[in-house]
Amino acid sequence: MILSVDGKNKVWEPLPRQQVALTCPAFELLYGGQKGGGKTDFLAVSPVPLLSRAHDIWKTTGRLQPRCRGVIFRKNLADLTDIISRTMELYPVLDPEMGIDGWNKNSRTWTFSSGAFIELRHLDGPEDHKGYNGQELRFVGMDQVEEIAEEVAMFLIGQIRTSDPAFRDLLMFRATANPGGRHGDWVYKRYIAPHPAGNRVLFTEVTNRDGSVRKVSRAFVPAALSDNKYLNEGGQYEAQLRASLPEHMIKQYLEGDWNVVIGAHFAHMIGNQHGMSTEDFLARFPRGVPTGWDVGFGLDWGSSAPAATIFCARDADDRIWAIDEVYTPGKTGRTYGERLVRHLDGQKWSLDRKWKPDDFYGVVDKQAWDQYGADGASAGAGIASFGFRLFEAQKDRNSGCEQIRERLLLRPDGLPGLVILKERCPVLWRTLRTIRTDARDPETYDMHDEAHAVDALRFKLMDWPVRVGPAGNPVDEDVARWERYLASAKQRQAQAAGEDYSTNTGYGS
């Protein structure tokens, strides 16, 4: 795809990776990664196939094509300036009959000779996206989509459709992104995690209500600064960035590392030593988790939001191994309890032992014990009905974050006090490295991020704290802990029976 004046003077030619992305047939496509890879130009040019077909139909039939409509979004109004400038350079070349007169500054809309529209809009307000409900869009583009919430993006993708068979093969969603951003987690999971190398169309099979099966396509094409001979001639632009950016931003913008998040709370303490493959774990412990280790779990409850359970083992050296996770919407306590039982039935933690629900205990947030419904049922009671022993978690966030940091410290043997089996705990492994610092309290992480797995880990580490200061008697500490748990359980029983039980356990705060 080359844009030129009268077929002679070349105005724009795609970079190699832009060309890959522009010719990709996937319905959804993310083009992103390194800074300087030509993301803005890619997004401006992406709707050209739609515009060209509308132009051909208009020329052939004389019928205007006002229903051929695309919208390019940016999170903030002020950030639209760059892409507007590029469209003002490129679109008049694409449609000389329209020229610059096709641009309406007030509505930020291009109206092409064929009657087709390309609008440039922002999503500043929390309800801005809802104004497109029920509208027919044939193209949706999002610049720097990592700044846009997942529910907003999915809502707008849902408006992409047409009743005109001449355009059905050209319906598309196109987005650009750099690693990081306020909403970078969903972008990573949807487009990068399924195939990090990119340049492959992935298909998801969907069953419709009538039983028919359809495939929906999605792709990720990595952008590279090295492609951009115009911006990085002689390597000067790269040198400027390397001289001015901190290390984590160099990894993001020059190496395209999607696992680095600006402002990540624990990232400065986490390295490769904190994650271990199952293969390496079995090389150390050929029969899996030794039967003499303590095993338990932390559980952060959610019904529609994900409920996260992190199973941990503690060895004789007080090192914690995160050995497994269950991460799914809880729905109800009983359905989640059934899910945990199935998971235990299939677990492969050890060749010597199969753990059952009553072989260990877990700590769970207080919300799981809140009573719902006329019968006073709670999620915690539903889970416990399957034999799981549950106690209320100590939820002090500052103390919990301190416990996580203590466990992340490296020991003389080169391993930290917390090791995560990456393949068995993928959500924990990612979120612990990417969760951001709370802007209001720099000692804790942001609870508005996807914090469920980290919360569950925090609960368990508070139950198995690192001993600091003079060592106490381990037996006395265990007795005191179990006395607190017993008091907590008695308090719940009394409350359920309508009795007054005012003992302060210190839990559930």
N, C-alpha and C positions, 0 to 999 in steps of 0.2 A: 504494500500500500504506500504509494508515493504521491504526495500532493505537490502540484506544480502549477505555474501560471501559463495558460495556453499550451500545456504539454511540453514546455521548454524549460523555463526557469524553475528549478526544483526548490520548493519551499520547505518541505519536510519529508524525511525518510526514516523509517523505524530502525531503532537499534536492534541487534540480533535477538535479544530476549523479548523486546517489545513485539517483534514479529511473531515469535512463538506464541505469546499471549494473545495477540490480535487474531491469529488464525485458529486458535483453540476452539473446538465446537462445544465445550461444556456450557451448561446453562448458568452455573455460578463459577466465577473465577476470581481468585485473589492474585494480584501482581504486587509483590513487595519484598522487602528485605533491606538491602543496603541503601544508604542514602545516595542520591545522585543517579539512581537507576532509570530515571525518566518516567516516574509514576504519573505526574500531572499530564504530560503529553499523551501517555497511553490512555488515560481516562477520557481526555478530550476527543481522541480519535476513535475510541471504541464504538460509538454509535454510527460510524460512517456506513457500515453495510446496510443498516436500516434506512438511513437517509438516502443512500444511493438507490435502493429498491423503490422507495416512495417517489423519488425523482423520476425513475424510469416509468413507473406506472402512470404518473401524472403526464409525462411526455407522450406516452402511448395512447392513453384514454382521454386525456384532458380533464380528468377528475382530480380535484385537490384531495390531499391526504391528511386532513386535520387530526385524525385519530391516531396517526403515527406520532406518538408523544414519548419523549424520554426526559428524565430528570436526573441531574447530577447534584448530589448532596454533599455538604460539608457541615461539620458540627456547628461552627461559629460563623456568623455573617462576615466578620472581618477577614476570615481565612479564605473567602471566595475570591479575593482579589487576584491571586495568581492564576487560577484556572480561567477566570473571566478574561484576563489578558491574553492567555494562550488561545482561547476560542476566537478572540477578536483578530488574531493573526492568522488562524487556520481556516475558520469557517467561511469567510468571504472568498478564499481561494477554492474551497470545495464547491461553492455555489456562487459563481461570479454574477449570475442574474440577480441574486439577492444582494450581494455586496454587504457593506457595513450597515446599510439601511435595515437589514433584517434584525438588528439588535435593538431591543427595547430596554433602556437603562432602568426605567422605573419598575418594570416587572421582572427584570433580569431573565429575559426570554429571547431566544433566537427563533424567528419564523422564516422557514426556508421557502424557496419558490414553489415547492410542491405542496405547501401548506403544513408540512411536518414541523413539530416543535421540539426544541431542546431547552429545558428550563434549568436554571442554576439556583438552588435553594439551600437554606440552612436549617438546622434542627436545634436551635438554641433553646426553645421552650419545651417543657416536658410533654406537651400535647401536640406539638407541631406535626408530627407524623400522622396523627389521626385525621388530619384534613384531607388525606389521600384515600381514605376508606371508600371502597367501591369504585374508585377511578381506574380506568384502563391505562396502564403504563406498559409500553413495549420494551423500554430500557430503563434500568435503574443503575446509577453509578454512585459510589460513595468514596470520596477522597479521604484518606487517613481514617479508615473505618475503625481502627483501634480506639478512637475517641467516641464511638457511638455505641450505645447499649445494645445488647443482643436482641432484646424484645422489640426495639425500634427497627433494627435491620430486618428481622424476620417479618414484622408487620408489612414493611414496604416491599420485601420480596414477594409477599403474598398478593400484591396488587399487579404483578407482572402477568399479563394475559392479553389475548386478542381473539376476536371472533372472525377475523379476516385470515383465511387459510394461506394467503400469499405471504404472511409475515410470521407464521408460527415457527418456522425453523430458525428465525433470527431473534426470538425473545431471549433476553439475557440480563444477568446481574453481574456487574463488574466493580471491583473494589481495589483500593490500594492501601498499603499499610507499611509502617516500620515496626520492628519489634518494640514491645512495651505498650505504653498508653493505658489510660484509665480502664478500658474494657478489652485489653489485649488478650485476656485469658480465653474468652469464647472464640476469638479469631484464631488463636493458636489451635484450639481443640477441633474446630470445624474444618480448617483448611490445611494446617501444617502437620499436626500430629498424625493423621492417617498415612501420610507419605512425605516425610520431611525433605527429601531430595527434590520433590516437585516434578513438574514437566510430565505428569501423567494424569489422564482423565479417570476419575474414580466414579463408580456407579453404585447407587443405593436402590434396592428394589423396594417398591411400595405397593401394598395391596389396597385397591380402592374398595369402596363400599359394595360395589357390584361383584367383587371377587376378582376383577381383572388386575393383573400385575403390570406395573410400569416401572421404568428406570429413570432416576433423576441423576444428572451428572454434575460433578464438581471438580475443580482443579486448582492447583497452586503453581504459579510460575515465579521462581525467585528472581528478583531484580538485582543487578550487579553494577557497581560503580565502574568496574573495569570495562563494561560495554560502552560507556559514555565518552567517546573520543572528543566530544565538543566541550564537555565540562571538565574533564580530568586530563587534558592534554599535557603530557610530560609529567603527570603525577602530582602537579602542584596543589590541586584541590584536596587530594587525599592527604598530602603533607600538612596542609593547613588544619584539617580536621584532627589529625593525629597530634599536632602540636597544641591544640586548644581544648580537646575533649578529655574528660576523665575516663579511666579505664573501662568502666561498665558501659559508657556510651560509645566507646570505640568498638566494643564487642557487638553492640546493637547495630550501629550505623555503618560500620566498615566491614564487619564480619557477618552481619545478618544473623546474629545469635538470638533466637526467639526465646531462649530460656533466661535471658537477663531482663530484669524489670527495674526501671529507675525508681528509687525509693523503697526497694524491697527490704523488709525489716531484718531478715536473717541472712541475706545473700552474702554479706561480707564475711560470714563465718562458715559458709558451706562450700565444700570442695568435693572432688571425686571420692574422697575417702568416706564421705557420709552416705554414699549410695553403693550398694553391692549387688551384683547379679546373683541369681539363684545358683548358677553354676559355681561361682567363686565361694558362696556360702557352703555348698556341699563339698567343695574341695577342703574346706576347713573342718567341716562336721559331716562326714560321709553319710551318717545315718539321720541327718537332719537335726532338729531341735533336741538336745539331750533331755532325757526324762527328768533329770534332777533340776532343771531350770524352772523358775517361777514363770507362769503364763497368766495373763489377764488382758483386759481390754478397757478402752475408753470409748464412750458412745456419746455423740452429739445428736440429739433427737431432732428430726424434722418430718413433718407429715407430707406436705407438698414439696417443700424444699428438701434437698437430700439429707438423709440420716447417714452419719458416718460412724463406722466402727473400726477402730484401729487395734489389732491384736498385737501384743508385745510379749517378749520373753526377756527375762533378766538372768544373766549368767552369774557365776560365782564371784566375778570381779566387779559386780554392780554395773555392768554395761547393758544397755537396753537395745534390743533388736526388734525393730518393727517388722513383723513377719507376715502380716496379711491385712487386708482391709475389705470391708463391705461398704459400698457407697451407692445409695439408691434412695429415692423418695420412700419414706417409711410407710405412708398411707395410714395404717393403724398399727397399734402395738402388736396385735396378733399376727397380722400379715408380715410384719418385720421380724417377729420372733420365728415364724416359719422360715423366712429367708435365712436367718442366722443358723437355724438347725440344718437346713440343706447345705449351707456353706461348710459347716463343721463336718457333715457327712462326707464331703468331697475334699476336705483339706489334706494336704500332703506335707505337713510340717515335720513329720518324723516317720521313720520306718519301724520304730519300736512301740509307738503308742498312738492311739486315736483318742483325742479329747472329746468329752461329752459336755453338754451344757452345764452340769453341776460340778465339773472338775475344776473350775476356776470361778472367779467373780469379776464383775465389771463395775466401773464407775460411770454414772450417767448424769447429765445436767438435770437440774430441778424441774425444768419444763416438762420432762417426760413423766413426772409424777403429778402434774396439774390435772385436776379432775374435769372430765368433759361428759356431757350427756346426763340424762335423768338418772341413770344407774350409777353415776359417779365413777365410771371406768376411766382409767388413765393408760397412756401408752406404756409406761413402765410396768404396770400390772399385766398388761397383755403380753409383753416380752417375757416377764418373769414366769408367766403361766407355762412356759415351755421348759422350765427347770433352770433358767439362768438366774444366778444370784447377783442382784443389782444393789448398789449403794449410791447415795448422792455424791456427786463430784464436788471437790473444792474448786470454786470457779473464780477465785481472785486472779484477775488477768495479769497484773504486774508480777505477782509471785510465780504464776505459771510461765510467763515469758522468761523470767529469770531461770527457772528450771530448764527450759528448752536451751537457753544460752549456755548454762552449765554443762548440759549433756553434749552440746556441739563442740566443746573444747577438745582438742586433740590430746591424747595421752602419750606417754613415752613409747608405747609400742607402735605408734603411727596411726592408730585408729581412734576415733572420737568415742565419747561415752554414749552416743546414739548412732546406730547403723540402720539404714533403711534398705530392705530388700526391694529394689526398684521395680522389678517385674510384678511383684505381688502387691505392692503399695504404690501404684503409679500416680494416683491423685495426691496422696500425701507427699510423694517425692517432688511433684511439680509445685504444689501450692506452698510448701514450706520454703522453697527457693524464691517464690515470686510474690508472696503476700506482702502488701505494702505497710509502711509505718502509719499509724494513726496520726493525722495532722494535729489533733488536739492533745495527744499524749504520746510523746516520742519514745516512751518506754514500752509501748505495746504495739500490736499490729492492728490494721484497720478491719473492724468487724464487718464492714460493708463489702469487703472482698469475699471471694469464695473461701470462707474460713472454716468450714465444717470439719474437714480432716485434721487441720491443725488444732482446732478446739478439742477434738477427741484425743489427740496425742497429748495435749496440754493437761487434760483431765487425768490421764494415766500417769504422766510424769509427776504430777502433784501427789499422786497416791504412792509413787515410788521415788521420793525426792532424793537428790544428791545430798549426802551428809556434809555440811560445812561447819567449821569450828570444831571444838572438842567432840570426839566421838562419844555418843551415848551408848547405853546398853541396848543392842538390837532387840532383845527379847522384850524389854520394857517398852520400847518404841512400838513394837508390833501389838503388844497388849493394849497400849493407849489408843492406837489406831482402831483396833477392833471394838474397843469400848465406845468410841465415837460412832462407829458404824451401827453398833447395836442400839445406841440412843437414838440415832436417826431413824432406824427401822421402827422402833417403838413409837416414836413421834408420829410417823405416817400411819401406823395402825390405830393410834388413838384418834388422830384426826379423821380417819375413815369411819370410826365408830362414833364420832361426834363428841368425844371426850376432850377435856382440857389437858394438854401436855405441853408445858412451856419451856422444857429444857432446851437451851440454846446449844446446838451441836456445832455451830461454826461453819456448817455446810450450806450450800445452795445460795450463797450470797451473790 
